Amino acid sequence: MGSPPAAANVIQGLLEELHERYQPLNDGKPADYIPELAKADPGDFGIALATADGRVYEVGDTRKPFTIQSISKPFAYGLALKLLGSERMFQKVGVEPSGEAFNAISLDPSTGRPRNPMINAGAIATTAQIYNIDPAGAETLLLDFFAELAGRPLGIDHGVFASEQATGHRNRAIGHLLRNFDIIEAHPEPSLDLYFRQCSITVTCRDLAVMAATLACQGRNPLTGRQPLTQELTIRILALMATCGTYDFAGQWLYDVGMPAKSGVGGGVLAVVPGRLGIATYSPPLDSYGNSVRGVAVCNELADRLGLSLFNQYPHSSATIRRTYRGGQRQSRRWRNPAETALLQDQRDSIRIVLVQGVLDLASLECLVAELIQISSEARILVLDLEHVTALPEESGRLLEQQLIALHDSGVRILISRAARLRLPTDRFLESEDRLIHLVNLDQAIERAEDLLLASLDAKAEIPLTSEIEETLGFLDQLQPAHRQSVAVVMEHRHYRAGDAVIRKGDTGDELFLVREGRFTTTIDLPTAGGELHQSRLATFGPGVSFGEIAFLSGQPRMANVTADTPGSCWVLSRARFDELQQVDPDATCDLLLALTTGLSRKLGATNVQLMLLEQH
């Protein structure tokens, strides 16, 4: 039997449905004031959608080249902002909606400044600023920038360029008027020539969807990972597209569709759902406003069917906190001696572990802050795990830092885990006694929280095991005094340096270890998604804690590695000495086996609890 057919994708199905529905719509006609544009096939029709995750859905004529025309305007303005800065550009071009047609001569009467960069006057002024930066290389500068936005090289339709150049008398008039007001500081013809070339850049419907998705991703191309625009510049571009992108149709567009958008007389329409996706359509017949008839209809229906309007957002859910634990529920993999365990037992719940998820925008951050303040009323130590936070905007990062420092100053110790990729403010997130502690994984953070709690209880970090029987620790404490003496006599005192391998995977399990001093960690190698091996900690043992019981009791090979983290020593019982003891004092060996199995069952029980919590995690 062959493989079953792939399941249909509902998003692709929706685009195909809309394409079939609106293909027969024959209203409007291609632009005819530029002779080359009048040659467009009115039957051409494509729809493309690109997501912030880099997936592209398309149907119809999405790979057919056409000229970008006015859709180039927001991107050219973004390039000008990037090269010259917002202050310089604001001197040359305003940001107010004009409420007039795209080719209106709309200038401020006192300054001569165009109302915004989406109308021709503002776009010509913008392109003139780009031209002034590098007159000889301005065209290459534009093409390279647009290529980064689209994720592939782009070129110019020289036939359309020649046609625009030959018929662009109104644009020439605008250019000379801008020169009169000194908005353009030199002869306008070279800048106009570059503007005509800019409008004649060839794109496909798929290219426009990727460019829209780049704006949706705060200036990062989701297909290539390149970042042609910054977050700040993208915000400004989207604001202008929302208020000015469809000219004197902008109000109706926001009312009906609710997305920042830009249209072009070549038949393209581009729309953006910030943070989510980009939409593009291509269909040459235009309405009286110069917008693609089919494109407007498709965007209208997509907004309704998918709930894409910026003004139709669901109330924020309370799922910012993925899960919270008390210290008694979630413990580290550090096994501690009976004295430390007893001290921690009654105080563990003063440690609170909070797992955060999602995008920490203002609404999410507000929920998190309220929860943290509530939790901190009962906690002395707070572990904040940010592994599942997908994004932390800069402004939220600053507020989060301020809140954590306020909690710290109120007496709550703060530990942050798994947050390196979020680019948290670093000046205060330093490992020190009087500031926030930043750790690379959750288990380390919980262990550090336990250490801090023990320190606050005046517990000794390490209680060495001496050779005197009455001062022994660990499983020896569970033996009858006479049996304890018999076992101690046959144990070897062995020293280790930091980094020494105490046990290697595959070794014969013929030794049992009881830590006298220092710290020892057992690890296994686990494959990552990429096939590489990653060393994972299973447990860390300190003074008075035993390890190696399972293989010692079963006789099976070792299944993990144990390494000395610090200089230290262990009492070691070999299988040979155990067998000798069994011959001379069988009651002592029985007592020892009972103590080992009792301790091992406690370890396994605690491990099972942690595994269940990890499943819920």
PyMOL commands that set and color helices and strands:
alter all, ss='L'
color gray80, all
select helices_A, chain A and resi 10-22+37-39+69-84+86-92+120-133+138-150+158-167+169-180+189-199+205-216+231-244+247-256+293-306+338-345+348-350+362-376+394-409+420-422+442-456+469-471+474-478+481-489+549-554+575-584+586-616
alter helices_A, ss='H'
color red, helices_A
select strands_A, chain A and resi 46-51+56-60+66-67+202-203+261-263+268-273+277-282+321-326+334-335+351-359+381-391+413-417+437-439+492-496+501-503+511-517+520-527+533-541+546-547+561-564+568-574
alter strands_A, ss='S'
color yellow, strands_A
deselect
rebuild
show_as cartoon
